[in-house]
Amino acid sequence: MTLTKMFADQEAQTFEERRAEVVAIVRSAADFAGADYGLRSLFLAMCEADNEKDLDEAYDRLASSLSENTRQFLHSA
């Protein structure tokens, strides 16, 4: 699912408001100072996205990488 679809019913929000909401959710779900530190550059790319397309792409890359990081962690534990 793209972020555009996630926010389809919230058309009153600006792009910047939607981006800030997504950044806050991701920041609270990941540990960019610890286990997920290697993904910080992907997170920053998402934070700096200038438009919906770039935000969707950065979010997808980050979500995929977070998922892979979690799988690797669970297999090593």
DALIN-V505996 format. One record per residue. N is the residue number from 0. PSI is psi in radians with two decimals (none if undefined). Layout:
n={N:N}
psi={PSI:PSI}
//
This chain:
n={0:1:2:3:4:5:6:7:8:9:10:11:12:13:14:15:16:17:18:19:20:21:22:23:24:25:26:27:28:29:30:31:32:33:34:35:36:37:38:39:40:41:42:43:44:45:46:47:48:49:50:51:52:53:54:55:56:57:58:59:60:61:62:63:64:65:66:67:68:69:70:71:72:73:74:75:76}
psi={2.35:2.79:-0.57:-0.74:-0.63:-0.59:0.28:-0.61:0.11:0.85:-0.34:-0.37:2.50:2.90:-0.76:-0.66:-0.75:-0.76:-0.77:-0.68:-0.78:-0.76:-0.77:-0.73:-0.83:-0.75:-0.67:-0.35:-0.22:2.84:1.43:-0.09:-0.19:-1.97:-0.58:0.26:-0.67:-0.26:0.09:-0.68:-0.62:-0.69:-0.78:-0.63:-0.68:-0.73:-0.55:0.06:2.39:-0.20:2.99:-0.76:-0.83:-0.66:-0.79:-0.82:-0.77:-0.71:-0.77:-0.77:-0.76:-0.77:-0.74:-0.75:-0.69:-0.72:-0.78:-0.73:-0.75:-0.77:-0.78:-0.73:-0.77:-0.62:-0.47:-0.26:none}
//
